[in-house]
Amino acid sequence: MSAHDSSLDSPRTGVDWGRAEFLLVVLGFLGFLTLPIRITTIYSGLPAHPLFLHVPVMLVPITVIAAIVLMVRPDWLERYGIALAILSVIAMSSIFITMQAGGALQSALDLRGEAAHLIEEHSQAAKILAILYVLFTATVIVAFAARRISRGRPTGHAIVDRLLSPPAVFTALRILVVILAIGSAAMVFRTGDLGSKAVWHGKLEAGGH
């Protein structure tokens, strides 16, 4: 056997920091850089919020449905888990940016009465959505890692491999992803519904004047 063949057969030592799991974790943290971004207007002063909200409204349902499918078919998770995690980070960032734009619009509108109450509920629902979706995104990444590690592809990081290698851990993560997916889907619907009602009441109150 040649020295080259021997090097191929020798087990990898140390942590493989180039693994997709670690890169996805870094990407997830980078997604939080969008949290303080506050874009208030676009296109000659038009409010940014009504345009931005279309991104999470589309991406959140897509990612939660995809996640549920991949949790039911874990073999697909190994193949498409990276794409799902990246799309989830993008959706998470879009929620942050939309919330910031919404806060600016709320201040500019200075609504009163029922419309103001609905806008406040809309804002609170968006915060809950953001929390749920951050947890959803993180759990998707961890579930992807657990699937690969439990299938005999350790990262080389002893703590990570020990925690995520048991099949029972992966099963628990799959259940948690589904729960968070359902919760995120429910909250994106409630947030949008409250926002629509607030706009309608705002128009009625403006027309009454």
Order of alpha helices (4+ residues) and beta strands (2+ residues): alpha-alpha-beta-beta-alpha-alpha-alpha-alpha-alpha-alpha
